[in-house]
Amino acid sequence: LVLAFAFFFCYVMSSGSYDYFQFVQQWPPTNCRVRTKCSNPRPLQYFTIHGLWPSNYSNPKMPSNCIGSQFNESKVYPRLRSKLRISWPDVESGNDTKFWGDEWNKHGTCSQRILNQFQYFERSQQMWRSYNITNILKKAQIVPNATQTWSYSDIVSPIKTATNRTPLLRCKSQPKSQANFQLLHEVVLCF
């Protein structure tokens, strides 16, 4: 009985059992500010895709590292690739293809029963265009920066109005700073 349960649990986790997707967009200036290095000393000034992550209500970090076909660069067709370089760049090292591969291998393979590799990236691109956090916040006259502060609700409210979803904001502490505010790092929408 124990062996049967262990087999079932391993199968469920490896097959990509999940309840919803987290669509995560990141603010590159924060990413670069809290990291020791970034590929571009002047980071992009718009929200980019960090990932599309199948998740479970019981453990939002699962599933990840599912068993499935590994990333195949040839399935990210040239037309889609040029769009992803804008919406889903690797802001840390500048190696977009490696970043996409890491995201597919860790998260995308979990969704493989519903989305093949091309569909995973194409759907992410479509979601970025439809739920563009940069445009939503600009309409509300909010542009994240290191000198202007907003409350959590100042940022959540226009996103919720525009998307009909309550976003989760992830922030990072300022490095080596005594400031009592944090930097907006990621906006998560659940689907």
C-alpha positions in Angstrom: 0.0 0.0 0.0 2.8 2.4 0.9 4.6 1.6 -2.4 1.4 2.2 -4.4 0.9 5.6 -2.7 4.5 6.5 -3.4 4.2 5.5 -7.0 0.9 7.5 -7.4 2.4 10.6 -5.7 5.5 10.5 -7.9 3.3 10.0 -11.0 1.1 13.0 -10.1 4.1 15.2 -9.5 6.0 14.1 -12.6 2.9 14.3 -14.9 2.3 18.0 -14.0 -0.7 17.9 -11.8 -1.8 21.5 -11.2 -4.8 23.6 -10.4 -4.0 27.0 -12.0 -1.3 29.0 -13.7 0.7 31.9 -12.2 1.5 34.4 -14.9 4.5 36.3 -13.5 5.8 39.6 -14.8 8.9 41.2 -13.4 10.2 44.8 -13.2 13.8 44.6 -14.6 15.2 47.7 -12.7 14.4 46.0 -9.4 15.8 42.7 -10.6 19.0 44.4 -11.6 19.2 46.5 -8.4 19.0 43.6 -6.1 21.3 41.3 -8.1 25.0 41.8 -8.3 25.0 42.1 -12.1 22.7 42.5 -15.0 23.3 42.1 -18.7 22.4 45.8 -19.4 23.5 48.6 -17.0 20.4 50.4 -18.1 17.6 47.9 -17.6 14.4 47.8 -19.6 11.8 50.2 -18.2 8.8 47.9 -18.7 7.5 44.7 -17.1 8.7 41.6 -18.8 7.6 38.0 -18.5 9.3 36.0 -15.8 7.3 32.9 -16.4 4.0 31.0 -16.7 4.0 28.5 -13.8 1.5 25.7 -13.3 0.7 25.7 -9.6 -1.2 23.9 -6.9 -3.5 25.5 -4.2 -1.9 23.3 -1.6 1.7 24.3 -2.6 2.0 27.2 -5.0 5.6 26.3 -5.8 4.7 22.9 -7.1 4.7 21.5 -9.6 8.1 22.3 -11.0 10.9 20.3 -12.5 8.3 18.0 -14.1 9.2 15.1 -16.4 8.5 16.0 -20.0 10.3 16.8 -23.3 13.2 19.1 -22.7 13.4 22.5 -24.4 13.9 22.5 -28.1 14.9 25.9 -29.5 13.6 25.0 -33.0 10.1 24.9 -31.6 10.3 28.7 -30.8 9.8 29.8 -34.4 11.6 32.9 -35.6 8.5 35.1 -35.6 7.6 34.1 -32.0 11.3 34.3 -31.0 11.5 38.0 -32.1 8.4 38.8 -30.0 9.7 36.9 -27.0 13.0 38.9 -27.1 10.8 41.9 -26.2 8.3 40.4 -23.8 10.5 37.7 -22.2 14.1 38.7 -22.3 16.7 37.4 -19.9 17.4 40.7 -18.0 20.1 39.2 -15.8 22.6 37.5 -18.2 21.1 38.5 -21.6 20.9 34.8 -22.8 17.2 34.7 -23.8 17.3 31.2 -25.2 18.8 29.8 -22.1 16.3 31.6 -19.9 13.4 30.3 -22.0 14.8 26.8 -21.8 15.2 27.0 -18.1 11.6 28.2 -17.7 10.2 25.5 -20.0 12.3 22.7 -18.4 11.3 23.8 -14.8 7.7 24.9 -15.4 6.5 24.4 -18.9 7.0 20.6 -18.9 4.4 20.5 -16.2 1.7 21.9 -18.5 2.6 19.6 -21.4 -0.7 17.7 -21.3 -2.5 20.9 -22.3 0.2 23.2 -23.8 3.0 21.9 -26.0 6.2 24.0 -26.0 5.1 26.3 -28.9 1.7 26.8 -27.3 3.3 27.5 -23.9 5.4 30.4 -25.2 2.7 31.6 -27.6 0.2 31.7 -24.8 2.6 33.6 -22.5 3.2 36.1 -25.3 -0.6 36.6 -25.7 -1.1 37.0 -22.0 1.7 39.6 -21.8 -0.1 41.6 -24.5 -3.5 41.2 -22.9 -2.4 41.8 -19.3 0.4 44.3 -19.8 1.2 45.6 -16.3 3.3 48.5 -17.7 0.4 49.9 -19.7 -2.1 49.3 -16.9 0.1 51.2 -14.3 0.9 54.0 -16.8 -2.8 54.7 -17.2 -3.0 55.1 -13.5 0.1 57.4 -13.6 2.2 54.8 -11.7 5.7 54.2 -13.0 7.9 52.2 -10.6 11.1 53.9 -9.7 13.5 54.1 -6.7 12.4 57.5 -5.5 8.6 57.5 -5.8 6.6 55.4 -3.3 3.1 54.0 -3.6 1.1 51.8 -1.2 0.3 48.2 -2.0 -3.4 49.2 -2.8 -2.2 52.0 -5.1 -0.7 49.4 -7.3 -3.2 46.6 -6.9 -6.3 48.7 -7.5 -5.7 49.7 -11.2 -4.4 46.1 -12.0 -7.5 44.6 -10.4 -9.8 47.0 -12.3 -8.1 46.3 -15.7 -7.8 42.5 -15.4 -10.7 41.6 -13.1 -8.1 39.7 -11.0 -6.5 40.5 -7.7 -2.8 40.5 -8.3 -0.1 39.3 -5.9 2.8 41.8 -5.6 6.2 40.5 -4.8 8.7 43.0 -3.5 12.4 43.0 -2.7 14.2 44.9 0.0 16.6 47.6 -1.1 20.2 46.3 -0.9 22.2 47.8 1.9 19.5 50.3 2.6 17.9 51.6 5.8 14.8 52.6 3.9 11.5 51.3 5.2 10.0 50.6 1.8 10.5 47.8 -0.7 10.9 47.8 -4.4 8.2 46.2 -6.6 9.7 43.1 -8.2 7.0 41.0 -9.6 3.2 41.0 -10.3 1.5 37.7 -10.3 -1.9 37.0 -11.9 -3.6 33.7 -11.5 -5.5 31.9 -14.2 
